[in-house]
Amino acid sequence: MNETKTLSFQLSAINSLKAEDIRQLKLLIIDFFAATFAGYKQNRNFNSIIENIVFAQGGSNDSSVFKNGRKLPARSAAFMNSVYGHGAELDDGNKKAAGHAGVHVIPAVFALAEKLGSTNNDVLVALATGYEAYIRISSSVMPGMVKRGFHSTGMTGTLACAAACSRLYNLDAQGIEDAIALATTITGGLLSYGDSRPVIKPLNPAKAAENGVLAATLVSKGMQGPTEALEGPNGWFHAVTDEVHKEYLNGMDHLLLHDCYFKMYPSCRHTHCGIDAAILLHAKVNVDQIKAVNVYIYPNAIKLAGIKIPKNQDETKFSIQYTLACALTNGTYGISDMNVSTIAPKILALIDKINLIPDETMENREKGIRGTRVEVVAENGKNIEETVLVPRGDPENPLNRDDIIEKLRVCADGQSDEHELNLLVKAIENIEGDGTFVNPMTVLGGAL
């Protein structure tokens, strides 16, 4: 069998989830809502433009939209909820896949499941399938995809959402293959947002969610996709990378949703080890007496998050220098630091002293390492340093349920009260068994 067919057959075999798989999925869903609260609020101007266009299109009342009383067609709801979910860079991700899974898979599955009246078990299997497809496929084309300038979250996300949604239509292995195959022709997402105007980045996962629903729906009506859609001479692999690591397509002895990380800071994951290191250094240094800060970090991080002085909150998410300077100065980094209408002179002065130094030893895909070494050089000539190879929230340095619930509370501050958040968490915990799926979006109140 070819790679596309083999992968689809293996994805179709994901049926009986273990208790630990279900627990992890529920944590990922809670985390998605935390990220969505943050993205909904922080990206208000951008979101408003999108809302005015999408809501004006109208259509059938199929699926719920975050903090909005009305419903949209499933594809539009998936698109809109994904836009919100990626707006603050707080959504889950996977290191080997070098991108984010939940921000497109969860909105796509929730929207289509609400339309179809799917069972809770169907939803959980679909989510597990989507995560598995995303991580396997994206890992197999890294790092070549990034070198080509493609954004994995958008490009691979479309394929993952197609695979996930095909499970809601009860398609067999051939149906999953056709859904992935159709999705390969409608993928999109470039890393150009990293060069300028990063506010547009949420469009990539949003289109993945929307087009994944479309691909699966077309197959449910009898449409077929091209054969050998991934590995063919004009296939998706050929388009996105020079080298395919086929060993990653076979997965592992556990569902790969367990290998996802959770984010503590509202910024690109490439900044997180530096933030952790800076927080550790905060109590050990006098910021006023720093001569230089040398940041040893892997080259891709500098490529994707090397904005020196952010001009707006969107650019803070892709600035190693700014996030590190804030953490080193204040001992923390959070949503409030995204407001850069006036950057404190002390932060600006420290940014000028930060040197980003490419260091390939800070990255090891096989060991799950994407680290940062921060060396602070004092004016008196003394050096002090901290190295963080695995940031807090990674599977090797995990958060617990209480951490994720607290993240939800922080991100929802000013948008939902404790009662509503408890209802949301309860709705998520109830996604289990043969009962009809109730979209947790429905328990949330209207817009601010």
VEXTOR-507221 format. One record per residue (C-alpha): residue in one letter; x negated, y, z negated. Coordinates in steps of 0.02 Angstrom, whole numbers, padded with zeros to 5 digits, always signed. Layout:
REM residues N
AXYZ ...
This chain:
REM residues 448
M+00000+00000+00000 N-00057+00178+00032 E-00086+00304-00106 T+00082+00392-00092 K+00178+00229-00093 T+00077+00155-00236 L+00097+00310-00343 S+00284+00316-00310 F+00304+00133-00356 Q+00211+00161-00519 L+00314+00315-00560 S+00474+00217-00530 A+00418+00095-00665 I+00429+00229-00800 N+00592+00179-00882 S+00584+00126-01065 L+00501+00263-01166 K+00421+00228-01334 A+00469+00325-01490 E+00304+00419-01484 D+00337+00468-01303 I+00506+00541-01349 R+00433+00634-01498 Q+00300+00711-01387 L+00426+00761-01255 K+00531+00850-01386 L+00378+00945-01448 L+00339+00995-01269 I+00518+01057-01246 I+00512+01160-01407 D+00346+01231-01349 F+00420+01274-01180 F+00556+01375-01264 A+00426+01466-01369 A+00332+01513-01212 T+00494+01562-01128 F+00544+01681-01267 A+00375+01765-01253 G+00377+01774-01063 Y+00557+01837-01060 K+00512+01984-01172 Q+00334+02025-01117 N+00366+02026-00930 R+00527+02128-00937 N+00493+02243-00789 F+00441+02101-00674 N+00583+01991-00737 S+00712+02127-00704 I+00662+02140-00522 I+00679+01952-00501 E+00844+01947-00596 N+00921+02083-00488 I+00882+01983-00332 V+00922+01807-00392 F+01082+01846-00485 A+01148+01949-00339 Q+01139+01794-00228 G+01276+01711-00328 G+01330+01535-00286 S+01399+01388-00382 N+01401+01392-00573 D+01293+01237-00599 S+01158+01273-00726 S+01120+01385-00874 V+00992+01524-00875 F+00888+01574-01026 K+00976+01705-01135 N+01110+01737-01006 G+01293+01689-01018 R+01317+01653-00833 K+01264+01504-00731 L+01177+01489-00563 P+01152+01354-00432 A+01030+01225-00501 R+00887+01279-00389 S+00906+01462-00439 A+00920+01422-00624 A+00763+01315-00614 F+00673+01458-00527 M+00730+01590-00652 N+00690+01489-00809 S+00518+01447-00742 V+00482+01631-00710 Y+00518+01666-00893 G+00419+01515-00953 H+00257+01569-00872 G+00267+01754-00910 A+00156+01757-01065 E+00032+01616-01026 L+00088+01517-01179 D+00152+01359-01094 D+00075+01186-01107 G-00060+01123-00990 N-00182+00984-00950 K-00370+01002-00935 K-00404+00870-00803 A-00259+00932-00699 A-00319+01111-00727 G-00144+01179-00735 H+00026+01181-00818 A+00161+01047-00810 G+00306+01089-00923 V+00340+01262-00853 H+00407+01190-00690 V+00457+01012-00735 I+00567+01059-00884 P+00667+01197-00797 A+00691+01089-00641 V+00749+00936-00738 F+00861+01034-00857 A+00945+01130-00716 L+00980+00978-00607 A+01030+00868-00755 E+01158+00997-00811 K+01231+01002-00635 L+01239+00812-00617 G+01299+00773-00794 S+01148+00661-00823 T+01121+00562-00983 N+00992+00607-01114 N+00892+00451-01070 D+00892+00501-00887 V+00824+00672-00934 L+00685+00601-01040 V+00632+00478-00905 A+00635+00617-00776 L+00526+00729-00884 A+00402+00589-00916 T+00396+00553-00729 G+00365+00736-00688 Y+00224+00755-00813 E+00145+00593-00753 A+00156+00642-00570 Y+00086+00815-00601 I-00063+00760-00704 R-00110+00613-00593 I-00099+00707-00429 S-00178+00869-00488 S-00322+00780-00577 S-00361+00686-00418 V-00391+00846-00318 M-00491+00943-00446 P-00604+01040-00442 G-00589+01050-00252 M-00416+01128-00259 V-00478+01275-00363 K-00628+01298-00249 R-00508+01311-00102 G-00412+01448-00192 F-00253+01348-00227 H-00154+01361-00390 S-00120+01186-00454 T+00032+01237-00555 G+00122+01293-00399 M+00049+01171-00272 T+00055+01008-00370 G+00203+01068-00470 T+00317+01054-00320 L+00272+00871-00299 A+00295+00836-00484 C+00466+00919-00490 A+00521+00821-00336 A+00470+00658-00420 A+00554+00707-00583 C+00717+00761-00503 S+00724+00604-00396 R+00746+00506-00558 L+00903+00606-00597 Y+00974+00550-00430 N+00929+00369-00478 L+00819+00352-00324 D+00707+00199-00310 A+00520+00197-00271 Q+00553+00233-00088 G+00662+00380-00136 I+00527+00450-00251 E+00402+00431-00110 D+00516+00525+00010 A+00545+00664-00117 I+00358+00686-00145 A+00330+00679+00043 L+00458+00815+00078 A+00384+00918-00063 T+00211+00913+00016 T+00277+01018+00160 I+00350+01154+00049 T+00214+01177-00083 G+00135+01345-00114 G+00032+01446-00236 L-00134+01536-00219 L-00258+01597-00349 S-00255+01770-00273 Y-00162+01832-00426 G-00330+01819-00514 D-00405+01948-00396 S-00272+02080-00427 R-00095+02103-00493 P-00082+01944-00596 V+00098+01985-00642 I+00153+01884-00489 K+00082+01721-00558 P+00250+01654-00625 L+00316+01647-00447 N+00205+01495-00415 P+00282+01376-00544 A+00454+01450-00511 K+00447+01404-00327 A+00382+01232-00377 A+00535+01205-00487 E+00655+01269-00354 N+00578+01172-00210 G+00562+01013-00313 V+00750+01016-00344 L+00776+01046-00158 A+00665+00902-00103 A+00748+00775-00217 T+00921+00836-00168 L+00882+00817+00018 V+00824+00638-00010 S+00982+00600-00109 K+01078+00647+00050 G+00977+00528+00157 M+00831+00632+00219 Q+00658+00553+00227 G+00485+00628+00218 P+00330+00589+00320 T+00237+00428+00282 E+00064+00438+00202 A+00110+00614+00149 L-00034+00629+00027 E-00175+00533+00110 G-00133+00547+00295 P-00250+00634+00418 N-00143+00790+00408 G-00081+00755+00233 W-00078+00857+00074 F-00247+00796+00011 H-00329+00850+00173 A-00254+01024+00153 V-00301+01059-00027 T-00473+00981-00061 D-00633+00914+00013 E-00643+00770-00111 V-00506+00660-00185 H-00540+00568-00348 K-00420+00425-00318 E-00457+00343-00486 Y-00347+00474-00570 L-00196+00424-00467 N-00182+00261-00564 G-00152+00343-00732 M-00204+00265-00897 D-00138+00145-01028 H-00023+00279-01098 L+00091+00412-01026 L-00013+00565-00986 L+00109+00684-01068 H+00012+00643-01227 D-00144+00722-01151 C-00067+00895-01135 Y-00126+01042-01238 F-00023+01173-01329 K-00076+01355-01325 M-00096+01467-01477 Y-00141+01626-01385 P-00047+01722-01248 S-00186+01710-01121 C-00262+01596-00990 R-00330+01435-01067 H-00503+01481-01007 T-00507+01617-01141 H-00459+01508-01288 C-00625+01432-01340 G-00700+01606-01339 I-00558+01671-01448 D-00579+01527-01570 A-00767+01558-01579 A-00741+01745-01603 I-00618+01716-01745 L-00747+01605-01830 L-00879+01742-01808 H-00768+01884-01868 A-00809+01864-02053 K-00994+01839-02019 V-01036+01994-01917 N-01022+02182-01930 V-00945+02237-01765 D-01021+02411-01783 Q-01196+02336-01785 I-01181+02223-01632 K-01309+02251-01494 A-01245+02118-01373 V-01125+01971-01360 N-01180+01832-01243 V-01039+01718-01189 Y-01096+01553-01113 I-00949+01481-01018 Y-00915+01370-00867 P-00909+01458-00696 N-00725+01426-00658 A-00676+01519-00815 I-00769+01674-00757 K-00689+01657-00585 L-00512+01646-00652 A-00520+01751-00811 G-00660+01875-00785 I-00565+02041-00786 K-00675+02156-00889 I-00556+02293-00944 P-00371+02252-00922 K-00263+02393-00856 N-00099+02315-00913 Q-00032+02173-01017 D-00037+02053-00869 E-00223+02077-00849 T-00254+02044-01035 K-00206+01863-00999 F-00354+01846-00883 S-00488+01940-00978 I-00616+01838-01075 Q-00698+02001-01127 Y-00544+02088-01194 T-00471+01938-01287 L-00640+01897-01364 A-00672+02078-01415 C-00503+02087-01502 A-00530+01922-01592 L-00707+01968-01646 T-00649+02137-01711 N-00485+02087-01793 G-00507+01902-01833 T-00345+01863-01738 Y-00270+01871-01565 G-00084+01873-01527 I+00060+01945-01429 S+00039+02118-01505 D-00136+02128-01429 M-00060+02122-01254 N-00011+02305-01270 V-00156+02396-01187 S-00076+02564-01155 T-00214+02629-01269 I-00362+02514-01300 A-00451+02558-01462 P-00622+02640-01433 K-00702+02506-01542 I-00634+02369-01426 L-00692+02460-01269 A-00865+02485-01343 L-00878+02300-01385 I-00821+02248-01212 D-00968+02343-01138 K-01084+02235-01242 I-01011+02069-01185 N-01108+01970-01054 L-01025+01823-00966 I-01158+01693-00928 P-01113+01544-00815 D-01156+01382-00904 E-01101+01219-00823 T-01144+01121-00980 M-00990+01198-01060 E-00876+01091-00950 N-00862+00903-00942 R-00702+00834-00864 E-00732+00656-00922 K-00750+00709-01104 G-00610+00837-01098 I-00728+00982-01132 R-00703+01159-01070 G-00797+01255-01202 T-00880+01420-01242 R-01034+01469-01340 V-01031+01645-01411 E-01196+01721-01467 V-01191+01886-01562 V-01353+01985-01560 A-01362+02114-01701 E-01455+02278-01689 N-01580+02213-01818 G-01624+02072-01698 K-01536+01933-01792 N-01429+01812-01692 I-01277+01714-01747 E-01174+01600-01638 E-01024+01484-01632 T-00984+01350-01504 V-00808+01286-01476 L-00796+01144-01352 V-00614+01101-01386 P-00492+01239-01435 R-00354+01219-01562 G-00201+01142-01480 D-00295+01016-01372 P-00257+00830-01402 E-00428+00814-01485 N-00388+00961-01600 P-00200+00948-01609 L-00060+01055-01677 N+00078+00975-01780 R+00265+00998-01769 D+00265+01136-01900 D+00136+01232-01798 I+00246+01225-01643 I+00403+01273-01738 E+00309+01423-01809 K+00252+01468-01634 L+00435+01465-01581 R+00482+01582-01724 V+00342+01705-01684 C+00382+01709-01498 A+00569+01728-01530 D+00548+01868-01656 G+00673+02007-01618 Q+00766+01899-01491 S+00848+01760-01592 D+00885+01741-01777 E+00845+01591-01886 H+01018+01516-01863 E+01008+01518-01674 L+00832+01446-01675 N+00891+01305-01788 L+01031+01268-01665 L+00905+01267-01523 V+00788+01145-01611 K+00936+01034-01657 A+00994+01032-01476 I+00821+00978-01422 E+00812+00843-01555 N+00979+00777-01492 I+00908+00738-01319 E+00904+00552-01347 G+01015+00402-01311 D+01153+00370-01185 G+01254+00527-01220 T+01280+00662-01089 F+01140+00790-01083 V+01181+00961-01156 N+01061+01093-01093 P+00981+01178-01245 M+00990+01341-01146 T+01176+01347-01188 V+01149+01380-01375 L+01055+01543-01344 G+01139+01712-01345 G+01137+01843-01210 A+00999+01958-01153 L+00924+02096-01261 
